[in-house]
């Protein structure tokens, strides 16, 4: 890549990368929180509620993220929901990720041995305590790889946000390519940026998995 292009467009690309990180981090946070709540609500023995949650998950997983983003940003004003592009992008990522995170959490919940939960109940522990001390640790160990994988997928979904004019990395790259006709350099640079981001997420996930496993295997924490 021409060094002059880096000097001219470097600040804009860094700003775009910062917006990408912001949208991804905030979208993942919303998706994780909403997905966990959906998983808990789905455990409630109320059939209409479970049907609604299941329908929500299937609709979100069964439709492309681009369509969901258009409905949220362009269709929102029809029902009085007017969002800035960046806000719509973050919310869209959160909603899209929540359906997948909910299924990951559901699988992790079911992977916790029932005997551990029954033992905690026999000791008179409240559900909140069982959730915090028994279910959550077991869930995290079994779901961290899948959660990290989904978070890595969401990093690449951020490229779609440029379509609704979110000034993230893809948007700035497209601007540079349109003004300089340096298409190859633009694509190569974008691929490098996203590879670095996905690699960072993967390494962080592996470190978190190792630390969590080590923490739970410590005798003092196992008795807690």
N, C-alpha and C positions, 0 to 999 in steps of 0.2 A: 504493500500500500504506500502511496506517495506520502512522504513525511509532511508535505504542505497540507494535505487533507486532514491529517491528524491534528495539526496545529489549528487549522480553521474550524474543524467540526468536532474536535476532541471535547471541548466543554459541553456542547449540546449532547453528544453521545453519553457523556458521564451523567448529565442530568436525566437523560432517558433511562439509563441503567438504574439510577436511583429511584425513578418512578416505577420501574419494573419491580425492583426489590420491595418497594412500599406496597404496591398492589398485590404482589405475591404473598408477602408476610401477613398483611391485613386480611386478604382473602382466605389464607390457610387458617388463621386464627378464628375467623367467623365460621368457616367450614367445620373445623374441629369441634368448636363449642356447640354449634347447631347439630352436628352429627351425633355428638354424645347425648344431647337432650333428646333427639329423635329416638336413639336407641333405648333410652330409659323409658320414654313414653310408650314405646312399642312393647315394653314388658308389662304394661298395665293391662289387666284382663277386661278391657272394654272394646268390644269388637268394632263399633263404628270408628273409634279413634285409631285402632290398629289398621283398619282398612284405609283410612285417610292417609296415614303415614306411609303405608305400603304403596298407595297410588302415587303419592308425591315422589317417593324414591324411584319408582319405575318410570314415571314421566321424565324426571330429571336425567336418569341414566339412559333413557331411550331416545332422547332428542339431542341434536348437536349443540355444543356450547354456543356456537355462533348464533343460532336461532334464539336461544334463551337470552343472549345479550341484546339482540335486536328488539325482542319483545320487552325487555326491561327498560332499555334506553329510548327506543322510538315509540313503543306502545304504551309505556308508562303514563305519558301525559293524557292519554285517553281516559284514564281512571284517576287523574289528578296527581299522579306520581311523577314529579319533574326532578330529575337528578343530574348533577354535573357528570361529565364523561368519566372522570376518574372515580367518583363515588359509585357510579353505575358499574364500572369495571370491577371494583373491589367487591361490591355486593354480588355481582354476577359470578365471580370466582368463588365466593363463599357459598352461594346457593348451589352451584354446580358441584363443588367439592363435598358439600354436606351429605349428599345422597351416598356417595362412595364411602365417606368416613363412617356414616351410620352403619353400613353393611360390614365394614371392617371391625367396628366396635361390637357389633352383634356377634360376629364370629368369635371375637376375643372373649366376650362374656360367656358364650356357650362353651368355650374351651376351659374355663375355670372348673376344676373338679367339684361336683356337687357335694361331695363329702366334706370339703372345707367349709362350704357355706352352712351345711347342716350342723357341723361342729360348732361354728360360731353362734348359730341360733340356739343350740343347746346350752351355751354358756350365758345366754341372755343378752347378747350384744344387739343393739338397735340396728336397723337397716342401714342407717348412715354410717355407723362404725364398720359394719360388714363391707359396705361398698368401698370405704376408704382403706381399710386394713387387709381385706381378703380379696375382693374382686378386682379393684383397680391395679394392684401390683401384678397379679396374674395376667390381667388383660394387657398391660403395657408390654410385658415381656414377649407375649405371643403376637402382638399387633404392631410393634415398632417397625419391623421390616416392611410390612404392607403400608403403614402410614407414611413412612419415608418415601416409598415408591410412588404413592399418590401425590405427595407434596412435590416430588420431582416432575411428575406429569403436569402439575399445575404451573410449574415454572415455564413450561413450553406453551401452555395455553395462553399465557400472557400476550403472545404475539397477536392474538385475535383482537386484543383491546385497541390496537391501532385503527381498526375499522370504524370505531366510534370516536375517533380523534383523541384518544388518551395519549398524551405525549410521552409514551414509554419508548423503550429502545428500538422496537421495530418501526415506530412512527418516525423517529429521528433518523434511522438508517434509510428509510424510504425517501425522506427529505433530501438527505445527502446524495442518494443515487439519482434522484430527479434533477438536482442542480449540477452535478458533476459528471453524470453518465458513467460513474465508476461502479458498475453493477457487480462485477466479480469481487472487487475489494469489499463492497458492502456486504454481500452474502457471506464471504469468508469471515469478515469481522463479526457479523451477527452470530454465525455458527460458533465462533470461538467464545464470545461472551456467554452464550447459553450453555455451552459445554462446561465452562468454568463454574457457572452457577449450579448446574446439576451435580457436578463433581463435588462442590462444596456441601450441598445438601446431603449427598450420599455419605460423605466422610463424617459429617456431623451426626447422621443417623447411626452409623456404625459405632461411633464413639459413645453415643447415648445408650445404645443397646448393651455395649460392654459394661458401662458404668452401672446401668440398671441391674444387669445380671449379677455383677459383683456385689452390689448393695444388698440385693435380696438373698444372696447366698451367705452373707455374713451372719454368724450365729446370733449376735445381739439384735439384728434387724429381723431375723426369722422369728424370734420370740416376741417381738413387739406387737 
